[in-house]
């Protein structure tokens, strides 16, 4: 919701997608190209945010 609010306010934001399954997350990563940043919907303060460099790392996470 924060990302939507920032976009609506014309604040520059990184491209992002919301994925509801591991398969759709992998598809989104392939669409963007690597490296990507994965942020889970749980947690705060940047906990569990991961930089993913390739498909193997994406599948491991």
N, CA, C and O of each residue as an XYZ file, in Angstrom:
244
protein
N       0.814     -1.180      0.000
C       0.000      0.000      0.000
C       0.868      1.257      0.000
O       0.497      2.280     -0.576
N       2.021      1.168      0.650
C       2.915      2.319      0.671
C       3.398      2.641     -0.734
O       3.422      3.804     -1.135
N       3.783      1.616     -1.478
C       4.251      1.831     -2.845
C       3.163      2.484     -3.685
O       3.447      3.409     -4.447
N       1.941      2.027     -3.561
C       0.845      2.626     -4.313
C       0.661      4.099     -3.942
O       0.432      4.934     -4.818
N       0.760      4.416     -2.671
C       0.614      5.800     -2.232
C       1.737      6.671     -2.790
O       1.490      7.800     -3.213
N       2.954      6.163     -2.795
C       4.080      6.925     -3.338
C       3.913      7.170     -4.829
O       4.146      8.279     -5.309
N       3.512      6.144     -5.560
C       3.291      6.294     -7.002
C       2.183      7.316     -7.257
O       2.311      8.177     -8.127
N       1.119      7.214     -6.507
C      -0.005      8.138     -6.662
C       0.433      9.585     -6.398
O      -0.100     10.515     -7.004
N       1.398      9.773     -5.499
C       1.900     11.103     -5.167
C       3.041     11.533     -6.094
O       3.693     12.548     -5.850
N       3.282     10.753     -7.164
C       4.340     11.053     -8.147
C       5.735     11.048     -7.546
O       6.601     11.810     -7.976
N       5.958     10.195     -6.554
C       7.283     10.014     -5.974
C       7.967      8.887     -6.755
O       7.388      7.818     -6.949
N       9.195      9.134     -7.196
C       9.935      8.112     -7.940
C      10.113      6.870     -7.077
O      10.570      6.956     -5.938
N       9.749      5.715     -7.629
C       9.868      4.454     -6.905
C      10.428      3.395     -7.846
O      10.239      3.486     -9.059
N      11.112      2.397     -7.304
C      11.587      1.306     -8.150
C      10.402      0.514     -8.701
O       9.331      0.480     -8.094
N      10.604     -0.117     -9.848
C       9.562     -0.994    -10.379
C       9.349     -2.124     -9.378
O      10.299     -2.608     -8.764
N       8.116     -2.531     -9.222
C       7.832     -3.614     -8.282
C       6.627     -4.410     -8.755
O       5.769     -3.912     -9.484
N       6.592     -5.640     -8.323
C       5.468     -6.536     -8.554
C       5.153     -7.241     -7.253
O       6.033     -7.454     -6.420
N       3.916     -7.596     -7.087
C       3.467     -8.355     -5.924
C       3.172     -9.765     -6.392
O       2.403     -9.964     -7.333
N       3.780    -10.743     -5.741
C       3.585    -12.139     -6.105
C       2.912    -12.879     -4.956
O       3.265    -12.693     -3.792
N       1.946    -13.713     -5.294
C       1.211    -14.458     -4.270
C       1.656    -15.911     -4.146
O       1.258    -16.601     -3.207
N       2.476    -16.380     -5.084
C       2.986    -17.755     -5.032
C       4.471    -17.739     -5.365
O       4.953    -16.808     -6.010
N       5.196    -18.758     -4.934
C       6.611    -18.839     -5.318
C       6.793    -18.872     -6.837
O       7.746    -18.295     -7.359
N       5.899    -19.533     -7.534
C       6.009    -19.629     -8.990
C       5.851    -18.258     -9.640
O       6.598    -17.914    -10.555
N       4.878    -17.473     -9.168
C       4.687    -16.145     -9.752
C       5.835    -15.208     -9.375
O       6.165    -14.300    -10.137
N       6.440    -15.419     -8.219
C       7.603    -14.620     -7.842
C       8.775    -14.915     -8.774
O       9.458    -13.997     -9.228
N       9.005    -16.190     -9.058
C      10.080    -16.554     -9.988
C       9.820    -15.980    -11.374
O      10.741    -15.497    -12.032
N       8.572    -16.032    -11.816
C       8.217    -15.475    -13.120
C       8.476    -13.966    -13.165
O       8.971    -13.448    -14.165
N       8.144    -13.274    -12.090
C       8.379    -11.828    -12.018
C       9.872    -11.516    -12.056
O      10.297    -10.574    -12.724
N      10.662    -12.302    -11.343
C      12.105    -12.084    -11.336
C      12.693    -12.277    -12.726
O      13.553    -11.508    -13.154
N      12.230    -13.301    -13.426
C      12.698    -13.536    -14.790
C      12.293    -12.371    -15.688
O      13.061    -11.963    -16.560
N      11.107    -11.840    -15.483
C      10.619    -10.713    -16.285
C      11.472     -9.468    -16.055
O      11.824     -8.776    -17.010
N      11.804     -9.180    -14.807
C      12.616     -8.013    -14.491
C      14.054     -8.181    -14.942
O      14.680     -7.234    -15.419
N      14.574     -9.392    -14.790
C      15.995     -9.631    -15.003
C      16.732     -9.473    -13.682
O      16.296     -8.741    -12.794
N      17.844    -10.165    -13.569
C      18.621    -10.167    -12.319
C      19.697     -9.106    -12.374
O      20.150     -8.761    -13.465
N      20.124     -8.575    -11.244
C      19.698     -8.870     -9.883
C      18.357     -8.215     -9.569
O      17.963     -7.230    -10.192
N      17.669     -8.791     -8.584
C      16.410     -8.254     -8.077
C      16.485     -8.212     -6.562
O      17.369     -8.814     -5.953
N      15.557     -7.502     -5.971
C      15.455     -7.466     -4.510
C      14.127     -8.096     -4.138
O      13.081     -7.729     -4.674
N      14.176     -9.042     -3.221
C      12.981     -9.716     -2.735
C      12.676     -9.211     -1.333
O      13.519     -9.271     -0.437
N      11.455     -8.712     -1.157
C      11.029     -8.245      0.157
C       9.771     -9.014      0.531
O       8.743     -8.882     -0.133
N       9.842     -9.807      1.576
C       8.652    -10.551      1.994
C       7.596     -9.615      2.580
O       7.914     -8.507      3.013
N       6.362    -10.056      2.592
C       5.278     -9.231      3.130
C       5.296     -9.174      4.652
O       4.623     -8.333      5.247
N       6.053    -10.052      5.282
C       6.181    -10.021      6.739
C       7.496     -9.346      7.112
O       8.409     -9.269      6.290
N       7.595     -8.873      8.307
C       8.831     -8.256      8.774
C       8.817     -6.757      8.577
O       7.949     -6.204      7.902
N       9.795     -6.115      9.180
C       9.942     -4.668      9.069
C      11.410     -4.322      9.253
O      12.230     -5.192      9.547
N      11.732     -3.061      9.081
C      13.086     -2.569      9.266
C      14.087     -3.246      8.329
O      15.273     -3.338      8.645
N      13.608     -3.718      7.178
C      14.498     -4.337      6.208
C      14.878     -5.769      6.514
O      15.727     -6.343      5.833
N      14.262     -6.355      7.528
C      14.583     -7.748      7.855
C      14.095     -8.657      6.745
O      13.003     -8.471      6.208
N      14.895     -9.620      6.411
C      14.596    -10.665      5.428
C      14.536    -10.143      3.988
O      14.073    -10.863      3.104
N      14.988     -8.919      3.732
C      15.105     -8.411      2.366
C      16.363     -9.031      1.775
O      17.409     -9.067      2.424
N      16.260     -9.521      0.538
C      17.375    -10.233     -0.076
C      17.661     -9.725     -1.477
O      16.740     -9.506     -2.264
N      18.932     -9.540     -1.790
C      19.349     -9.276     -3.164
C      19.569    -10.635     -3.816
O      20.302    -11.472     -3.290
N      18.936    -10.847     -4.955
C      19.021    -12.136     -5.631
C      19.695    -11.924     -6.967
O      19.228    -11.141     -7.795
N      20.801    -12.628     -7.175
C      21.611    -12.424     -8.376
C      21.261    -13.321     -9.546
O      21.587    -12.987    -10.685
N      20.596    -14.468     -9.300
C      20.301    -15.374    -10.402
C      19.171    -16.341    -10.010
O      18.709    -16.352     -8.869
N      18.749    -17.138    -10.975
C      17.640    -18.067    -10.755
C      17.928    -19.073     -9.635
O      17.044    -19.390     -8.840
N      19.158    -19.569     -9.578
C      19.503    -20.535     -8.524
C      19.312    -19.923     -7.137
O      18.769    -20.568     -6.240
N      19.760    -18.678     -6.962
C      19.585    -18.011     -5.665
C      18.099    -17.787     -5.383
O      17.660    -17.935     -4.243
N      17.320    -17.430     -6.412
C      15.892    -17.206     -6.234
C      15.201    -18.480     -5.762
O      14.368    -18.435     -4.856
N      15.535    -19.594     -6.359
C      14.920    -20.862     -5.959
C      15.335    -21.267     -4.561
O      14.551    -21.879     -3.836
N      16.559    -20.934     -4.172
C      17.032    -21.286     -2.825
C      16.310    -20.470     -1.746
O      16.064    -20.964     -0.646
N      15.981    -19.244     -2.065
C      15.310    -18.376     -1.084
C      13.831    -18.661     -1.092
O      13.079    -18.040     -0.340
